[in-house]
Amino acid sequence: QRAWRAFCLKLAACGVERSPSEGPRDYAERAARALPSARRAILRIGELYIGLRYGRERNPRGMKDLRRLVRGLRVT
């Protein structure tokens, strides 16, 4: 959850705020359209988060990857 919040804050700082009723897939897709230079990273972060948050298994490697991708995300 912490990594997802950091991701949302980074995107909001670029003018792509998440609405309270917007799910992670819709938000990631909208953000990817708004910030095409970071499209791949944004979609990957969204995909990872959805799998970790709503999937059946906890994946420590996936959580580590999610945190790393969010820290490394550069949006302009």
PDB file of N, CA, C and O in Angstrom:
ATOM      1  N   GLN A   1       0.821  -1.193   0.000  1.00  0.00           N
ATOM      2  CA  GLN A   1       0.000   0.000   0.000  1.00  0.00           C
ATOM      3  C   GLN A   1       0.868   1.261   0.000  1.00  0.00           C
ATOM      4  O   GLN A   1       0.551   2.250  -0.661  1.00  0.00           O
ATOM      5  N   ARG A   2       1.956   1.205   0.748  1.00  0.00           N
ATOM      6  CA  ARG A   2       2.841   2.370   0.838  1.00  0.00           C
ATOM      7  C   ARG A   2       3.429   2.721  -0.530  1.00  0.00           C
ATOM      8  O   ARG A   2       3.499   3.893  -0.901  1.00  0.00           O
ATOM      9  N   ALA A   3       3.848   1.701  -1.273  1.00  0.00           N
ATOM     10  CA  ALA A   3       4.418   1.941  -2.603  1.00  0.00           C
ATOM     11  C   ALA A   3       3.357   2.510  -3.541  1.00  0.00           C
ATOM     12  O   ALA A   3       3.648   3.395  -4.345  1.00  0.00           O
ATOM     13  N   TRP A   4       2.136   2.006  -3.440  1.00  0.00           N
ATOM     14  CA  TRP A   4       1.057   2.522  -4.288  1.00  0.00           C
ATOM     15  C   TRP A   4       0.770   3.984  -3.967  1.00  0.00           C
ATOM     16  O   TRP A   4       0.571   4.792  -4.874  1.00  0.00           O
ATOM     17  N   ARG A   5       0.747   4.325  -2.691  1.00  0.00           N
ATOM     18  CA  ARG A   5       0.513   5.725  -2.312  1.00  0.00           C
ATOM     19  C   ARG A   5       1.627   6.624  -2.839  1.00  0.00           C
ATOM     20  O   ARG A   5       1.363   7.729  -3.312  1.00  0.00           O
ATOM     21  N   ALA A   6       2.871   6.154  -2.761  1.00  0.00           N
ATOM     22  CA  ALA A   6       3.994   6.936  -3.284  1.00  0.00           C
ATOM     23  C   ALA A   6       3.853   7.122  -4.795  1.00  0.00           C
ATOM     24  O   ALA A   6       4.129   8.201  -5.318  1.00  0.00           O
ATOM     25  N   PHE A   7       3.429   6.085  -5.483  1.00  0.00           N
ATOM     26  CA  PHE A   7       3.189   6.143  -6.928  1.00  0.00           C
ATOM     27  C   PHE A   7       2.121   7.196  -7.241  1.00  0.00           C
ATOM     28  O   PHE A   7       2.305   8.031  -8.126  1.00  0.00           O
ATOM     29  N   CYS A   8       1.011   7.148  -6.512  1.00  0.00           N
ATOM     30  CA  CYS A   8      -0.077   8.108  -6.734  1.00  0.00           C
ATOM     31  C   CYS A   8       0.381   9.539  -6.461  1.00  0.00           C
ATOM     32  O   CYS A   8      -0.007  10.463  -7.175  1.00  0.00           O
ATOM     33  N   LEU A   9       1.198   9.722  -5.435  1.00  0.00           N
ATOM     34  CA  LEU A   9       1.707  11.058  -5.127  1.00  0.00           C
ATOM     35  C   LEU A   9       2.613  11.582  -6.237  1.00  0.00           C
ATOM     36  O   LEU A   9       2.538  12.756  -6.598  1.00  0.00           O
ATOM     37  N   LYS A  10       3.467  10.716  -6.779  1.00  0.00           N
ATOM     38  CA  LYS A  10       4.349  11.133  -7.879  1.00  0.00           C
ATOM     39  C   LYS A  10       3.531  11.576  -9.081  1.00  0.00           C
ATOM     40  O   LYS A  10       3.817  12.601  -9.700  1.00  0.00           O
ATOM     41  N   LEU A  11       2.515  10.795  -9.402  1.00  0.00           N
ATOM     42  CA  LEU A  11       1.694  11.136 -10.557  1.00  0.00           C
ATOM     43  C   LEU A  11       0.880  12.401 -10.300  1.00  0.00           C
ATOM     44  O   LEU A  11       0.718  13.225 -11.200  1.00  0.00           O
ATOM     45  N   ALA A  12       0.373  12.558  -9.094  1.00  0.00           N
ATOM     46  CA  ALA A  12      -0.395  13.764  -8.747  1.00  0.00           C
ATOM     47  C   ALA A  12       0.476  15.003  -8.871  1.00  0.00           C
ATOM     48  O   ALA A  12      -0.009  16.058  -9.279  1.00  0.00           O
ATOM     49  N   ALA A  13       1.746  14.895  -8.530  1.00  0.00           N
ATOM     50  CA  ALA A  13       2.668  16.029  -8.644  1.00  0.00           C
ATOM     51  C   ALA A  13       2.839  16.457 -10.097  1.00  0.00           C
ATOM     52  O   ALA A  13       3.238  17.588 -10.376  1.00  0.00           O
ATOM     53  N   CYS A  14       2.535  15.543 -11.022  1.00  0.00           N
ATOM     54  CA  CYS A  14       2.604  15.854 -12.457  1.00  0.00           C
ATOM     55  C   CYS A  14       1.237  16.197 -13.019  1.00  0.00           C
ATOM     56  O   CYS A  14       1.077  16.321 -14.233  1.00  0.00           O
ATOM     57  N   GLY A  15       0.253  16.350 -12.151  1.00  0.00           N
ATOM     58  CA  GLY A  15      -1.072  16.744 -12.597  1.00  0.00           C
ATOM     59  C   GLY A  15      -2.025  15.601 -12.900  1.00  0.00           C
ATOM     60  O   GLY A  15      -3.112  15.829 -13.430  1.00  0.00           O
ATOM     61  N   VAL A  16      -1.632  14.366 -12.569  1.00  0.00           N
ATOM     62  CA  VAL A  16      -2.493  13.211 -12.827  1.00  0.00           C
ATOM     63  C   VAL A  16      -2.947  12.660 -11.474  1.00  0.00           C
ATOM     64  O   VAL A  16      -2.376  11.704 -10.950  1.00  0.00           O
ATOM     65  N   GLU A  17      -3.982  13.284 -10.928  1.00  0.00           N
ATOM     66  CA  GLU A  17      -4.492  12.861  -9.620  1.00  0.00           C
ATOM     67  C   GLU A  17      -5.472  11.718  -9.774  1.00  0.00           C
ATOM     68  O   GLU A  17      -6.221  11.653 -10.748  1.00  0.00           O
ATOM     69  N   ARG A  18      -5.460  10.827  -8.814  1.00  0.00           N
ATOM     70  CA  ARG A  18      -6.386   9.696  -8.807  1.00  0.00           C
ATOM     71  C   ARG A  18      -7.677  10.112  -8.119  1.00  0.00           C
ATOM     72  O   ARG A  18      -7.657  10.690  -7.033  1.00  0.00           O
ATOM     73  N   SER A  19      -8.791   9.814  -8.760  1.00  0.00           N
ATOM     74  CA  SER A  19     -10.076  10.115  -8.128  1.00  0.00           C
ATOM     75  C   SER A  19     -10.385   8.990  -7.130  1.00  0.00           C
ATOM     76  O   SER A  19      -9.973   7.849  -7.343  1.00  0.00           O
ATOM     77  N   PRO A  20     -11.097   9.295  -6.057  1.00  0.00           N
ATOM     78  CA  PRO A  20     -11.379   8.291  -5.031  1.00  0.00           C
ATOM     79  C   PRO A  20     -12.093   7.046  -5.562  1.00  0.00           C
ATOM     80  O   PRO A  20     -11.935   5.963  -4.999  1.00  0.00           O
ATOM     81  N   SER A  21     -12.861   7.181  -6.620  1.00  0.00           N
ATOM     82  CA  SER A  21     -13.601   6.037  -7.151  1.00  0.00           C
ATOM     83  C   SER A  21     -12.865   5.315  -8.282  1.00  0.00           C
ATOM     84  O   SER A  21     -13.396   4.363  -8.855  1.00  0.00           O
ATOM     85  N   GLU A  22     -11.653   5.759  -8.603  1.00  0.00           N
ATOM     86  CA  GLU A  22     -10.904   5.195  -9.729  1.00  0.00           C
ATOM     87  C   GLU A  22     -10.064   4.002  -9.276  1.00  0.00           C
ATOM     88  O   GLU A  22      -9.254   4.106  -8.355  1.00  0.00           O
ATOM     89  N   GLY A  23     -10.272   2.890  -9.933  1.00  0.00           N
ATOM     90  CA  GLY A  23      -9.505   1.687  -9.610  1.00  0.00           C
ATOM     91  C   GLY A  23      -8.077   1.777 -10.130  1.00  0.00           C
ATOM     92  O   GLY A  23      -7.766   2.640 -10.951  1.00  0.00           O
ATOM     93  N   PRO A  24      -7.208   0.889  -9.656  1.00  0.00           N
ATOM     94  CA  PRO A  24      -5.799   0.947 -10.052  1.00  0.00           C
ATOM     95  C   PRO A  24      -5.560   0.737 -11.549  1.00  0.00           C
ATOM     96  O   PRO A  24      -4.677   1.374 -12.123  1.00  0.00           O
ATOM     97  N   ARG A  25      -6.321  -0.131 -12.179  1.00  0.00           N
ATOM     98  CA  ARG A  25      -6.117  -0.365 -13.618  1.00  0.00           C
ATOM     99  C   ARG A  25      -6.500   0.876 -14.422  1.00  0.00           C
ATOM    100  O   ARG A  25      -5.754   1.311 -15.300  1.00  0.00           O
ATOM    101  N   ASP A  26      -7.660   1.436 -14.117  1.00  0.00           N
ATOM    102  CA  ASP A  26      -8.099   2.634 -14.835  1.00  0.00           C
ATOM    103  C   ASP A  26      -7.150   3.802 -14.597  1.00  0.00           C
ATOM    104  O   ASP A  26      -6.840   4.559 -15.517  1.00  0.00           O
ATOM    105  N   TYR A  27      -6.697   3.939 -13.376  1.00  0.00           N
ATOM    106  CA  TYR A  27      -5.781   5.035 -13.049  1.00  0.00           C
ATOM    107  C   TYR A  27      -4.457   4.872 -13.793  1.00  0.00           C
ATOM    108  O   TYR A  27      -3.953   5.833 -14.376  1.00  0.00           O
ATOM    109  N   ALA A  28      -3.899   3.682 -13.778  1.00  0.00           N
ATOM    110  CA  ALA A  28      -2.627   3.455 -14.467  1.00  0.00           C
ATOM    111  C   ALA A  28      -2.772   3.701 -15.963  1.00  0.00           C
ATOM    112  O   ALA A  28      -1.891   4.295 -16.584  1.00  0.00           O
ATOM    113  N   GLU A  29      -3.872   3.251 -16.539  1.00  0.00           N
ATOM    114  CA  GLU A  29      -4.072   3.460 -17.978  1.00  0.00           C
ATOM    115  C   GLU A  29      -4.233   4.938 -18.310  1.00  0.00           C
ATOM    116  O   GLU A  29      -3.683   5.415 -19.302  1.00  0.00           O
ATOM    117  N   ARG A  30      -4.977   5.657 -17.494  1.00  0.00           N
ATOM    118  CA  ARG A  30      -5.149   7.097 -17.728  1.00  0.00           C
ATOM    119  C   ARG A  30      -3.822   7.837 -17.554  1.00  0.00           C
ATOM    120  O   ARG A  30      -3.488   8.718 -18.346  1.00  0.00           O
ATOM    121  N   ALA A  31      -3.070   7.476 -16.517  1.00  0.00           N
ATOM    122  CA  ALA A  31      -1.772   8.115 -16.278  1.00  0.00           C
ATOM    123  C   ALA A  31      -0.800   7.817 -17.418  1.00  0.00           C
ATOM    124  O   ALA A  31      -0.026   8.687 -17.818  1.00  0.00           O
ATOM    125  N   ALA A  32      -0.837   6.606 -17.936  1.00  0.00           N
ATOM    126  CA  ALA A  32       0.048   6.235 -19.052  1.00  0.00           C
ATOM    127  C   ALA A  32      -0.272   7.060 -20.298  1.00  0.00           C
ATOM    128  O   ALA A  32       0.631   7.429 -21.050  1.00  0.00           O
ATOM    129  N   ARG A  33      -1.546   7.348 -20.515  1.00  0.00           N
ATOM    130  CA  ARG A  33      -1.921   8.201 -21.656  1.00  0.00           C
ATOM    131  C   ARG A  33      -1.479   9.643 -21.424  1.00  0.00           C
ATOM    132  O   ARG A  33      -1.042  10.321 -22.355  1.00  0.00           O
ATOM    133  N   ALA A  34      -1.591  10.103 -20.196  1.00  0.00           N
ATOM    134  CA  ALA A  34      -1.239  11.492 -19.881  1.00  0.00           C
ATOM    135  C   ALA A  34       0.274  11.712 -19.851  1.00  0.00           C
ATOM    136  O   ALA A  34       0.749  12.815 -20.124  1.00  0.00           O
ATOM    137  N   LEU A  35       1.029  10.664 -19.520  1.00  0.00           N
ATOM    138  CA  LEU A  35       2.493  10.777 -19.391  1.00  0.00           C
ATOM    139  C   LEU A  35       3.162   9.720 -20.274  1.00  0.00           C
ATOM    140  O   LEU A  35       3.726   8.753 -19.762  1.00  0.00           O
ATOM    141  N   PRO A  36       3.102   9.896 -21.589  1.00  0.00           N
ATOM    142  CA  PRO A  36       3.596   8.852 -22.497  1.00  0.00           C
ATOM    143  C   PRO A  36       5.077   8.520 -22.339  1.00  0.00           C
ATOM    144  O   PRO A  36       5.489   7.409 -22.672  1.00  0.00           O
ATOM    145  N   SER A  37       5.870   9.436 -21.851  1.00  0.00           N
ATOM    146  CA  SER A  37       7.300   9.136 -21.682  1.00  0.00           C
ATOM    147  C   SER A  37       7.539   8.083 -20.601  1.00  0.00           C
ATOM    148  O   SER A  37       8.582   7.431 -20.593  1.00  0.00           O
ATOM    149  N   ALA A  38       6.592   7.916 -19.700  1.00  0.00           N
ATOM    150  CA  ALA A  38       6.724   6.930 -18.616  1.00  0.00           C
ATOM    151  C   ALA A  38       5.694   5.806 -18.756  1.00  0.00           C
ATOM    152  O   ALA A  38       5.440   5.065 -17.807  1.00  0.00           O
ATOM    153  N   ARG A  39       5.114   5.689 -19.931  1.00  0.00           N
ATOM    154  CA  ARG A  39       4.022   4.744 -20.158  1.00  0.00           C
ATOM    155  C   ARG A  39       4.317   3.323 -19.694  1.00  0.00           C
ATOM    156  O   ARG A  39       3.540   2.743 -18.936  1.00  0.00           O
ATOM    157  N   ARG A  40       5.414   2.771 -20.136  1.00  0.00           N
ATOM    158  CA  ARG A  40       5.750   1.379 -19.805  1.00  0.00           C
ATOM    159  C   ARG A  40       5.891   1.173 -18.308  1.00  0.00           C
ATOM    160  O   ARG A  40       5.362   0.205 -17.761  1.00  0.00           O
ATOM    161  N   ALA A  41       6.595   2.069 -17.648  1.00  0.00           N
ATOM    162  CA  ALA A  41       6.804   1.934 -16.206  1.00  0.00           C
ATOM    163  C   ALA A  41       5.481   2.067 -15.447  1.00  0.00           C
ATOM    164  O   ALA A  41       5.224   1.314 -14.509  1.00  0.00           O
ATOM    165  N   ILE A  42       4.659   3.008 -15.847  1.00  0.00           N
ATOM    166  CA  ILE A  42       3.368   3.219 -15.175  1.00  0.00           C
ATOM    167  C   ILE A  42       2.490   1.981 -15.306  1.00  0.00           C
ATOM    168  O   ILE A  42       1.904   1.530 -14.322  1.00  0.00           O
ATOM    169  N   LEU A  43       2.397   1.433 -16.504  1.00  0.00           N
ATOM    170  CA  LEU A  43       1.578   0.248 -16.707  1.00  0.00           C
ATOM    171  C   LEU A  43       2.135  -0.958 -15.951  1.00  0.00           C
ATOM    172  O   LEU A  43       1.371  -1.762 -15.417  1.00  0.00           O
ATOM    173  N   ARG A  44       3.442  -1.084 -15.905  1.00  0.00           N
ATOM    174  CA  ARG A  44       4.064  -2.199 -15.159  1.00  0.00           C
ATOM    175  C   ARG A  44       3.777  -2.073 -13.667  1.00  0.00           C
ATOM    176  O   ARG A  44       3.453  -3.061 -13.007  1.00  0.00           O
ATOM    177  N   ILE A  45       3.895  -0.863 -13.139  1.00  0.00           N
ATOM    178  CA  ILE A  45       3.607  -0.639 -11.718  1.00  0.00           C
ATOM    179  C   ILE A  45       2.144  -0.981 -11.431  1.00  0.00           C
ATOM    180  O   ILE A  45       1.847  -1.647 -10.440  1.00  0.00           O
ATOM    181  N   GLY A  46       1.244  -0.536 -12.283  1.00  0.00           N
ATOM    182  CA  GLY A  46      -0.172  -0.852 -12.100  1.00  0.00           C
ATOM    183  C   GLY A  46      -0.428  -2.345 -12.122  1.00  0.00           C
ATOM    184  O   GLY A  46      -1.168  -2.864 -11.287  1.00  0.00           O
ATOM    185  N   GLU A  47       0.174  -3.031 -13.063  1.00  0.00           N
ATOM    186  CA  GLU A  47       0.019  -4.479 -13.190  1.00  0.00           C
ATOM    187  C   GLU A  47       0.545  -5.213 -11.955  1.00  0.00           C
ATOM    188  O   GLU A  47      -0.109  -6.111 -11.424  1.00  0.00           O
ATOM    189  N   LEU A  48       1.723  -4.818 -11.517  1.00  0.00           N
ATOM    190  CA  LEU A  48       2.307  -5.437 -10.324  1.00  0.00           C
ATOM    191  C   LEU A  48       1.443  -5.200  -9.092  1.00  0.00           C
ATOM    192  O   LEU A  48       1.171  -6.126  -8.328  1.00  0.00           O
ATOM    193  N   TYR A  49       1.019  -3.970  -8.906  1.00  0.00           N
ATOM    194  CA  TYR A  49       0.202  -3.635  -7.748  1.00  0.00           C
ATOM    195  C   TYR A  49      -1.094  -4.452  -7.734  1.00  0.00           C
ATOM    196  O   TYR A  49      -1.471  -4.998  -6.697  1.00  0.00           O
ATOM    197  N   ILE A  50      -1.762  -4.536  -8.859  1.00  0.00           N
ATOM    198  CA  ILE A  50      -3.017  -5.287  -8.936  1.00  0.00           C
ATOM    199  C   ILE A  50      -2.785  -6.759  -8.578  1.00  0.00           C
ATOM    200  O   ILE A  50      -3.559  -7.350  -7.825  1.00  0.00           O
ATOM    201  N   GLY A  51      -1.732  -7.335  -9.116  1.00  0.00           N
ATOM    202  CA  GLY A  51      -1.416  -8.727  -8.809  1.00  0.00           C
ATOM    203  C   GLY A  51      -1.121  -8.946  -7.337  1.00  0.00           C
ATOM    204  O   GLY A  51      -1.563  -9.931  -6.745  1.00  0.00           O
ATOM    205  N   LEU A  52      -0.376  -8.026  -6.752  1.00  0.00           N
ATOM    206  CA  LEU A  52      -0.021  -8.165  -5.339  1.00  0.00           C
ATOM    207  C   LEU A  52      -1.210  -7.886  -4.420  1.00  0.00           C
ATOM    208  O   LEU A  52      -1.410  -8.581  -3.423  1.00  0.00           O
ATOM    209  N   ARG A  53      -1.973  -6.890  -4.754  1.00  0.00           N
ATOM    210  CA  ARG A  53      -3.082  -6.467  -3.885  1.00  0.00           C
ATOM    211  C   ARG A  53      -4.281  -7.396  -3.976  1.00  0.00           C
ATOM    212  O   ARG A  53      -4.918  -7.694  -2.965  1.00  0.00           O
ATOM    213  N   TYR A  54      -4.591  -7.852  -5.179  1.00  0.00           N
ATOM    214  CA  TYR A  54      -5.804  -8.622  -5.383  1.00  0.00           C
ATOM    215  C   TYR A  54      -5.557 -10.081  -5.747  1.00  0.00           C
ATOM    216  O   TYR A  54      -6.504 -10.861  -5.856  1.00  0.00           O
ATOM    217  N   GLY A  55      -4.301 -10.454  -5.934  1.00  0.00           N
ATOM    218  CA  GLY A  55      -3.974 -11.842  -6.257  1.00  0.00           C
ATOM    219  C   GLY A  55      -4.090 -12.733  -5.034  1.00  0.00           C
ATOM    220  O   GLY A  55      -4.247 -12.251  -3.913  1.00  0.00           O
ATOM    221  N   ARG A  56      -4.013 -14.005  -5.255  1.00  0.00           N
ATOM    222  CA  ARG A  56      -4.179 -14.976  -4.179  1.00  0.00           C
ATOM    223  C   ARG A  56      -2.920 -15.162  -3.336  1.00  0.00           C
ATOM    224  O   ARG A  56      -3.008 -15.506  -2.157  1.00  0.00           O
ATOM    225  N   GLU A  57      -1.761 -14.939  -3.929  1.00  0.00           N
ATOM    226  CA  GLU A  57      -0.510 -15.209  -3.227  1.00  0.00           C
ATOM    227  C   GLU A  57       0.273 -13.931  -2.964  1.00  0.00           C
ATOM    228  O   GLU A  57       0.222 -12.977  -3.741  1.00  0.00           O
ATOM    229  N   ARG A  58       0.985 -13.935  -1.869  1.00  0.00           N
ATOM    230  CA  ARG A  58       1.915 -12.850  -1.589  1.00  0.00           C
ATOM    231  C   ARG A  58       3.243 -13.210  -2.248  1.00  0.00           C
ATOM    232  O   ARG A  58       3.711 -14.344  -2.146  1.00  0.00           O
ATOM    233  N   ASN A  59       3.825 -12.263  -2.904  1.00  0.00           N
ATOM    234  CA  ASN A  59       5.064 -12.506  -3.622  1.00  0.00           C
ATOM    235  C   ASN A  59       6.102 -11.504  -3.146  1.00  0.00           C
ATOM    236  O   ASN A  59       6.078 -10.353  -3.580  1.00  0.00           O
ATOM    237  N   PRO A  60       7.013 -11.907  -2.265  1.00  0.00           N
ATOM    238  CA  PRO A  60       8.015 -10.963  -1.760  1.00  0.00           C
ATOM    239  C   PRO A  60       8.855 -10.338  -2.871  1.00  0.00           C
ATOM    240  O   PRO A  60       9.220  -9.165  -2.788  1.00  0.00           O
ATOM    241  N   ARG A  61       9.160 -11.107  -3.901  1.00  0.00           N
ATOM    242  CA  ARG A  61       9.930 -10.583  -5.036  1.00  0.00           C
ATOM    243  C   ARG A  61       9.133  -9.499  -5.759  1.00  0.00           C
ATOM    244  O   ARG A  61       9.683  -8.470  -6.148  1.00  0.00           O
ATOM    245  N   GLY A  62       7.849  -9.736  -5.933  1.00  0.00           N
ATOM    246  CA  GLY A  62       6.989  -8.756  -6.591  1.00  0.00           C
ATOM    247  C   GLY A  62       6.887  -7.470  -5.796  1.00  0.00           C
ATOM    248  O   GLY A  62       6.876  -6.378  -6.365  1.00  0.00           O
ATOM    249  N   MET A  63       6.813  -7.600  -4.474  1.00  0.00           N
ATOM    250  CA  MET A  63       6.744  -6.400  -3.631  1.00  0.00           C
ATOM    251  C   MET A  63       8.040  -5.599  -3.733  1.00  0.00           C
ATOM    252  O   MET A  63       8.024  -4.369  -3.784  1.00  0.00           O
ATOM    253  N   LYS A  64       9.149  -6.312  -3.763  1.00  0.00           N
ATOM    254  CA  LYS A  64      10.440  -5.640  -3.908  1.00  0.00           C
ATOM    255  C   LYS A  64      10.526  -4.937  -5.262  1.00  0.00           C
ATOM    256  O   LYS A  64      10.993  -3.801  -5.347  1.00  0.00           O
ATOM    257  N   ASP A  65      10.079  -5.610  -6.311  1.00  0.00           N
ATOM    258  CA  ASP A  65      10.085  -5.012  -7.653  1.00  0.00           C
ATOM    259  C   ASP A  65       9.189  -3.778  -7.710  1.00  0.00           C
ATOM    260  O   ASP A  65       9.551  -2.770  -8.318  1.00  0.00           O
ATOM    261  N   LEU A  66       8.023  -3.858  -7.078  1.00  0.00           N
ATOM    262  CA  LEU A  66       7.102  -2.724  -7.067  1.00  0.00           C
ATOM    263  C   LEU A  66       7.754  -1.518  -6.396  1.00  0.00           C
ATOM    264  O   LEU A  66       7.720  -0.413  -6.938  1.00  0.00           O
ATOM    265  N   ARG A  67       8.337  -1.720  -5.239  1.00  0.00           N
ATOM    266  CA  ARG A  67       9.000  -0.605  -4.538  1.00  0.00           C
ATOM    267  C   ARG A  67      10.130  -0.019  -5.377  1.00  0.00           C
ATOM    268  O   ARG A  67      10.290   1.200  -5.444  1.00  0.00           O
ATOM    269  N   ARG A  68      10.912  -0.884  -6.015  1.00  0.00           N
ATOM    270  CA  ARG A  68      12.032  -0.428  -6.844  1.00  0.00           C
ATOM    271  C   ARG A  68      11.535   0.383  -8.036  1.00  0.00           C
ATOM    272  O   ARG A  68      12.095   1.433  -8.349  1.00  0.00           O
ATOM    273  N   LEU A  69      10.488  -0.097  -8.701  1.00  0.00           N
ATOM    274  CA  LEU A  69       9.950   0.620  -9.863  1.00  0.00           C
ATOM    275  C   LEU A  69       9.355   1.979  -9.471  1.00  0.00           C
ATOM    276  O   LEU A  69       9.532   2.967 -10.183  1.00  0.00           O
ATOM    277  N   VAL A  70       8.657   2.020  -8.349  1.00  0.00           N
ATOM    278  CA  VAL A  70       8.084   3.301  -7.912  1.00  0.00           C
ATOM    279  C   VAL A  70       9.198   4.283  -7.562  1.00  0.00           C
ATOM    280  O   VAL A  70       9.126   5.455  -7.930  1.00  0.00           O
ATOM    281  N   ARG A  71      10.220   3.822  -6.859  1.00  0.00           N
ATOM    282  CA  ARG A  71      11.345   4.719  -6.519  1.00  0.00           C
ATOM    283  C   ARG A  71      12.028   5.246  -7.782  1.00  0.00           C
ATOM    284  O   ARG A  71      12.437   6.406  -7.838  1.00  0.00           O
ATOM    285  N   GLY A  72      12.145   4.400  -8.776  1.00  0.00           N
ATOM    286  CA  GLY A  72      12.850   4.788  -9.999  1.00  0.00           C
ATOM    287  C   GLY A  72      12.007   5.521 -11.028  1.00  0.00           C
ATOM    288  O   GLY A  72      12.528   5.977 -12.045  1.00  0.00           O
ATOM    289  N   LEU A  73      10.709   5.637 -10.772  1.00  0.00           N
ATOM    290  CA  LEU A  73       9.831   6.275 -11.744  1.00  0.00           C
ATOM    291  C   LEU A  73      10.174   7.746 -11.900  1.00  0.00           C
ATOM    292  O   LEU A  73      10.208   8.500 -10.927  1.00  0.00           O
ATOM    293  N   ARG A  74      10.425   8.137 -13.130  1.00  0.00           N
ATOM    294  CA  ARG A  74      10.707   9.538 -13.457  1.00  0.00           C
ATOM    295  C   ARG A  74       9.632  10.008 -14.416  1.00  0.00           C
ATOM    296  O   ARG A  74       9.515   9.507 -15.534  1.00  0.00           O
ATOM    297  N   VAL A  75       8.854  10.970 -13.970  1.00  0.00           N
ATOM    298  CA  VAL A  75       7.772  11.506 -14.812  1.00  0.00           C
ATOM    299  C   VAL A  75       7.987  12.988 -15.010  1.00  0.00           C
ATOM    300  O   VAL A  75       8.429  13.701 -14.109  1.00  0.00           O
ATOM    301  N   THR A  76       7.665  13.432 -16.203  1.00  0.00           N
ATOM    302  CA  THR A  76       7.819  14.864 -16.509  1.00  0.00           C
ATOM    303  C   THR A  76       6.580  15.393 -17.186  1.00  0.00           C
ATOM    304  O   THR A  76       6.517  16.576 -17.522  1.00  0.00           O
TER     305      THR A  76
END
